Amino acid sequence: MGCRNKKRLAAAAVCVLVVTLAGTPASAQRPVEADRGIAARYVADRGIEKDPDVIFADDFESWTDNGAQPPAGAWSMRKSNISRTHAVDGKMTTPSGPGPGSRVLEIACWTEGTGSQVGGLSRKLGNYNHANEGLGDGCDEIYLRWYQKFDENYRGVQNHGGNLGGRDLKLPDAAWVGMAAIRDIASRGYFYSGVQPYGKLGSPQMEMGFYSYHMDKKGPWGENYPIQKNMPIRVGEWHCVERHMKLNSVDEKTGEARADGVEELWIDGQLSIRKADVRFRRVPHLRITLFSLETYYHGLPKEFDAAHPIKVYYDDLVMARRYIGPMQAPQR
C-alpha cells in the first residue's frame, strides 16, 4: 500500500525529493532496464514534481529571506545557536555536467566544546504528533532521492543523515522517532532508520550505510546492514543518494509480524545495500510518518568551531511512490 497522506501540497516552484511508496517489487534487486526510474522521463528534473507518483520535491531555489525561509508548509526547521540551515548560492554537478538551478541547501554545524550538534529539516508524511493532525495515516512504502556533497574540509565523525520513521499513536507512551538506546522498539511503539556516512574518525574516506532501529536488532543501538557493493563517497563531490523503505506485513488473523520488510540504498544509481527480511512493526496501523534531512553529530572535534563549521550540502530532493533514479542529464 502507498502513502495515505490526505493533505495535498501545491507543487509551486518546489523542486523534487522523490519518495516511492508503491511500485518496485520487493523481489527486484534493482529496477529493470525498461523502467530506469521516474527521473529518466524528466530532463534535469524539469516537471518531475508534476509526476503522479511524486509526493514532494524541493530544489531549494524558491527559499526566501536570503535563503533562510523554506516555502510555506514544506519543512519544519531545526534552529539552534550551534547550527545553520539555509539555501545558499551553489551548483550541483552530475557526471554529465552541471545540474539545474543556482542554489543548494547547506547544513552547517559547529561546537562550543561539549554536547551534540544538530541541524536540518523534517517533514511529516502522516499524523505524527497525534491522531487528529489531519495529515493521513502515512505510508507503507516510500522512495527518497537527493544529491549530497560533503564539504572539502569534512572528515569522518559520528553523524546521522536522511531518516525515516513512525510512531504508534494508539500507544499512550509511543516513543519519538530517533529515540536511542532502546532494544525492544515494538514495546515503545516506533521504528526508525537513517542513512548516514561511515568512515574512520578524521578520515576523508567514507561510504553511506543504514542505521536501523527495527524489531530484530540485537542490542540497544541501531543495526548497520552489510554492504553488498562498496561505493566510496568522496568529499567535495556530489553523489546521488536514494533510499527505499517498505514496511513488513502483519498477518490479519494471527497478528504475526512477517519478516518481509525491505530497505535498499543506491549510490550514483548503483545498488549498494539491500535487506529484505526486516521487521519494523507488529501492528499494521504503524506507518512511515516522518522524514528528516539532517546532520546530527555526537560531539564535533574542536576544530569545527563557529568560524570553521562542518558543512554538508543537499540538492534536488524528491519523494515518490516508486524508484526515482539519478537525474536525467540534458543533451549536450
C-alpha positions, 0 to 999 in steps of 0.5 A: 500500500502507498502513502495515505497522506490526505493533505495535498501540497501545491507543487509551486516552484518546489523542486523534487525529493522523490519518495516511492511508496508503491511500485518496485517489487520487493523481489527486484534487486534493482529496477529493470532496464525498461523502467530506469526510474521516474527521473529518466522521463524528466530532463534535469528534473524539469516537471518531475514534481508534476509526476503522479507518483511524486509526493514532494520535491524541493530544489531549494531555489524558491527559499526566501529571506536570503535563503533562510525561509523554506516555502510555506508548509514544506519543512519544519526547521531545526534552529539552534545557536550551534547550527545553520540551515539555509539555501545558499548560492551553489551548483550541483554537478552530475557526471554529465555536467552541471545540474539545474538551478543556482542554489543548494541547501547547506547544513552547517554545524559547529561546537562550543566544546561539549554536547551534540550538534544538530541541524536540518529539516523534517517533514511529516508524511502522516499524523505524527504528533497525534491522531487528529493532525489531519495529515493521513495515516502515512505510508507503507512504502516510500522512495527518497532521492537527493544529491549530497556533497560533503564539504572539502574540509569534512572528515569522518565523525559520528553523524546521522543523515536522511531518516525515516520513521513512525510512531504508534499513536494508539500507544499512550507512551509511543516513543519519538522517532530517533529515540536511542538506546532502546532494544525492544522498539515494538514495546515503545511503539516506533521504528526508525532508520537513517542513512548516514556516512561511515568512515574512520574518525578524521578520515576523508574516506567514507561510504553511506550505510543504514542505521536501523532501529527495527524489531530484530536488532540485537542490542540497544543501538541501531543495526548497520546492514552489510554492504553488498557493493562498496561505493566510496563517497568522496568529499567535495563531490556530489553523489546521488543518494536514494533510499527505499523503505517498505514496511513488513506485513502483519498477518490479519488473523494471527497478528504475526509480524512477517519478516518481509520488510525491505530497505535498499540504498543506491549510490550514483544509481548503483545498488549498494545495500539491500535487506529484505527480511526486516521487521519494523512493526507488529501492528499494521496501523504503524506507518512511515510518518516522518522524514528528516534531512539532517546532520546530527553529530555526537560531539564535533572535534574542536576544530569545527568551531563557529568560524570553521563549521562542518558543512554538508550540502543537499540538492534536488530532493524528491519523494515518490511512490516508486524508484526515482533514479539519478537525474536525467542529464540534458543533451549536450 
